[in-house]
Amino acid sequence: MQKLLVALLFAAASALAPSRRAFLGKVAGAATGAAVAAPAFADTDYAGLPYLGGSSKIDINNANVRVYVKLPGMYPGAAGKIASNGPYKSVSEVYSIKGMSEKEKAAIKKIESRLITLEPSPMYVIDRLNNGLYR
Protein backbone atom coordinates (compact mmCIF):
# COMPACT_ATOMS: atom_id res chain seq x y z
CA MET A 1 0.00 0.00 0.00
CA GLN A 2 2.78 2.42 0.93
CA LYS A 3 4.72 1.56 -2.22
CA LEU A 4 1.68 2.31 -4.35
CA LEU A 5 1.16 5.61 -2.55
CA VAL A 6 4.80 6.60 -3.03
CA ALA A 7 4.66 5.60 -6.70
CA LEU A 8 1.56 7.72 -7.27
CA LEU A 9 3.08 10.67 -5.46
CA PHE A 10 6.28 10.19 -7.41
CA ALA A 11 4.41 10.32 -10.71
CA ALA A 12 2.36 13.35 -9.66
CA ALA A 13 5.41 15.21 -8.41
CA SER A 14 7.35 14.57 -11.60
CA ALA A 15 4.54 15.99 -13.71
CA LEU A 16 4.31 19.14 -11.60
CA ALA A 17 7.95 19.80 -10.73
CA PRO A 18 9.78 22.20 -13.06
CA SER A 19 13.27 21.25 -11.84
CA ARG A 20 15.10 18.25 -10.46
CA ARG A 21 15.54 19.91 -7.06
CA ALA A 22 11.83 20.68 -6.73
CA PHE A 23 10.95 17.20 -7.94
CA LEU A 24 13.19 15.46 -5.37
CA GLY A 25 11.90 17.74 -2.62
CA LYS A 26 8.31 16.77 -3.38
CA VAL A 27 9.16 13.06 -3.50
CA ALA A 28 11.01 13.26 -0.17
CA GLY A 29 8.11 15.13 1.42
CA ALA A 30 5.59 12.62 0.12
CA ALA A 31 7.65 9.65 1.37
CA THR A 32 8.01 11.23 4.81
CA GLY A 33 4.29 11.85 5.02
CA ALA A 34 3.52 8.25 4.04
CA ALA A 35 5.92 6.90 6.68
CA VAL A 36 4.46 9.09 9.42
CA ALA A 37 0.92 7.97 8.64
CA ALA A 38 1.76 4.26 9.07
CA PRO A 39 -0.08 2.76 12.07
CA ALA A 40 1.73 1.29 15.07
CA PHE A 41 0.80 -2.24 16.06
CA ALA A 42 2.00 -2.21 19.69
CA ASP A 43 0.00 -4.22 22.19
CA THR A 44 -0.79 -1.58 24.80
CA ASP A 45 -3.33 -3.75 26.61
CA TYR A 46 -1.01 -6.58 27.64
CA ALA A 47 -2.55 -7.98 30.84
CA GLY A 48 0.83 -9.06 32.23
CA LEU A 49 2.40 -5.60 32.06
CA PRO A 50 2.31 -5.00 35.83
CA TYR A 51 4.27 -8.22 36.38
CA LEU A 52 7.24 -7.06 34.31
CA GLY A 53 8.59 -5.09 37.26
CA GLY A 54 5.86 -2.64 38.14
CA SER A 55 4.24 -4.54 41.00
CA SER A 56 5.11 -6.79 43.89
CA LYS A 57 4.81 -9.87 41.63
CA ILE A 58 7.33 -10.78 38.91
CA ASP A 59 6.51 -12.91 35.88
CA ILE A 60 9.61 -15.07 35.37
CA ASN A 61 8.60 -15.94 31.79
CA ASN A 62 8.49 -12.34 30.52
CA ALA A 63 10.34 -10.06 32.95
CA ASN A 64 13.68 -8.54 31.98
CA VAL A 65 16.82 -9.47 33.89
CA ARG A 66 17.01 -5.92 35.31
CA VAL A 67 13.81 -6.44 37.29
CA TYR A 68 15.83 -8.54 39.72
CA VAL A 69 18.44 -5.84 40.46
CA LYS A 70 16.65 -4.59 43.58
CA LEU A 71 16.16 -8.09 44.99
CA PRO A 72 18.99 -9.13 47.35
CA GLY A 73 21.17 -11.94 46.02
CA MET A 74 19.34 -12.24 42.70
CA TYR A 75 21.34 -10.07 40.31
CA PRO A 76 23.31 -10.91 38.19
CA GLY A 77 23.76 -14.64 38.87
CA ALA A 78 20.32 -16.07 39.63
CA ALA A 79 18.58 -13.39 37.55
CA GLY A 80 20.68 -14.18 34.50
CA LYS A 81 20.04 -17.89 34.83
CA ILE A 82 16.29 -17.39 35.23
CA ALA A 83 16.11 -15.06 32.22
CA SER A 84 18.34 -17.30 30.09
CA ASN A 85 16.27 -20.41 30.61
CA GLY A 86 12.58 -21.12 30.41
CA PRO A 87 9.81 -20.81 29.63
CA TYR A 88 8.62 -22.14 32.95
CA LYS A 89 5.33 -23.88 33.75
CA SER A 90 5.80 -23.33 37.47
CA VAL A 91 8.09 -21.28 39.69
CA SER A 92 9.57 -24.44 41.21
CA GLU A 93 11.28 -25.21 37.88
CA VAL A 94 13.89 -22.49 38.52
CA TYR A 95 15.48 -24.64 41.21
CA SER A 96 16.44 -27.25 38.61
CA ILE A 97 18.31 -24.82 36.32
CA LYS A 98 21.72 -26.26 35.53
CA GLY A 99 24.49 -24.36 37.30
CA MET A 100 22.25 -22.74 39.92
CA SER A 101 24.27 -22.53 43.16
CA GLU A 102 22.87 -23.20 46.62
CA LYS A 103 23.36 -19.51 47.47
CA GLU A 104 21.30 -18.50 44.41
CA LYS A 105 18.61 -21.04 45.28
CA ALA A 106 18.41 -19.58 48.79
CA ALA A 107 17.99 -16.07 47.36
CA ILE A 108 15.19 -17.32 45.10
CA LYS A 109 13.52 -19.09 48.03
CA LYS A 110 13.35 -15.77 49.93
CA ILE A 111 11.36 -14.10 47.13
CA GLU A 112 9.54 -17.15 45.74
CA SER A 113 6.15 -15.81 46.88
CA ARG A 114 6.67 -12.81 44.56
CA LEU A 115 7.34 -14.94 41.47
CA ILE A 116 4.62 -16.03 39.05
CA THR A 117 4.52 -17.73 35.65
CA LEU A 118 2.35 -16.29 32.90
CA GLU A 119 2.18 -17.40 29.28
CA PRO A 120 5.38 -16.26 27.48
CA SER A 121 4.68 -13.26 25.25
CA PRO A 122 6.97 -12.98 22.18
CA MET A 123 7.19 -9.19 22.47
CA TYR A 124 8.69 -9.47 25.97
CA VAL A 125 10.56 -12.79 25.85
CA ILE A 126 12.88 -11.38 23.18
CA ASP A 127 14.06 -8.68 25.64
CA ARG A 128 14.51 -10.82 28.74
CA LEU A 129 18.32 -10.53 28.68
CA ASN A 130 18.88 -7.24 26.86
CA ASN A 131 16.22 -4.59 26.73
CA GLY A 132 18.47 -2.06 25.01
CA LEU A 133 18.93 0.19 28.04
CA TYR A 134 22.51 1.34 28.36
CA ARG A 135 24.22 3.99 30.44
Solvent accessible surface area in square Angstrom, and as a share of the most:
residue,aa,sasa,rsa
1,M,195,0.87
2,Q,83,0.37
3,K,178,0.75
4,L,110,0.55
5,L,77,0.38
6,V,50,0.29
7,A,55,0.43
8,L,108,0.54
9,L,62,0.31
10,F,96,0.40
11,A,59,0.46
12,A,51,0.39
13,A,8,0.06
14,S,56,0.36
15,A,87,0.67
16,L,130,0.65
17,A,17,0.13
18,P,127,0.80
19,S,58,0.38
20,R,191,0.70
21,R,209,0.76
22,A,35,0.27
23,F,36,0.15
24,L,90,0.45
25,G,47,0.45
26,K,95,0.40
27,V,27,0.16
28,A,60,0.47
29,G,46,0.44
30,A,21,0.16
31,A,40,0.31
32,T,83,0.48
33,G,41,0.40
34,A,9,0.07
35,A,68,0.53
36,V,118,0.68
37,A,83,0.64
38,A,46,0.36
39,P,96,0.61
40,A,94,0.73
41,F,185,0.77
42,A,80,0.62
43,D,69,0.36
44,T,112,0.65
45,D,127,0.66
46,Y,37,0.14
47,A,93,0.72
48,G,3,0.03
49,L,90,0.45
50,P,65,0.41
51,Y,69,0.26
52,L,32,0.16
53,G,44,0.43
54,G,70,0.67
55,S,45,0.29
56,S,72,0.46
57,K,76,0.32
58,I,3,0.02
59,D,0,0.00
60,I,1,0.00
61,N,2,0.01
62,N,3,0.02
63,A,2,0.01
64,N,21,0.11
65,V,17,0.10
66,R,121,0.44
67,V,32,0.18
68,Y,1,0.01
69,V,73,0.42
70,K,185,0.78
71,L,13,0.07
72,P,110,0.69
73,G,56,0.53
74,M,0,0.00
75,Y,91,0.34
76,P,96,0.60
77,G,30,0.29
78,A,0,0.00
79,A,0,0.00
80,G,20,0.20
81,K,59,0.25
82,I,1,0.00
83,A,7,0.05
84,S,69,0.45
85,N,60,0.31
86,G,40,0.38
87,P,90,0.57
88,Y,14,0.05
89,K,185,0.79
90,S,46,0.30
91,V,23,0.13
92,S,67,0.43
93,E,62,0.28
94,V,0,0.00
95,Y,51,0.20
96,S,94,0.61
97,I,18,0.09
98,K,195,0.83
99,G,57,0.55
100,M,15,0.07
101,S,50,0.33
102,E,133,0.59
103,K,168,0.71
104,E,25,0.11
105,K,53,0.22
106,A,51,0.39
107,A,9,0.07
108,I,0,0.00
109,K,130,0.55
110,K,166,0.70
111,I,16,0.08
112,E,47,0.21
113,S,91,0.59
114,R,80,0.29
115,L,8,0.04
116,I,42,0.21
117,T,39,0.23
118,L,62,0.31
119,E,143,0.64
120,P,43,0.27
121,S,12,0.08
122,P,114,0.72
123,M,78,0.35
124,Y,49,0.19
125,V,51,0.30
126,I,139,0.71
127,D,59,0.30
128,R,14,0.05
129,L,101,0.50
130,N,86,0.44
131,N,55,0.28
132,G,43,0.41
133,L,115,0.57
134,Y,165,0.63
135,R,285,1.04
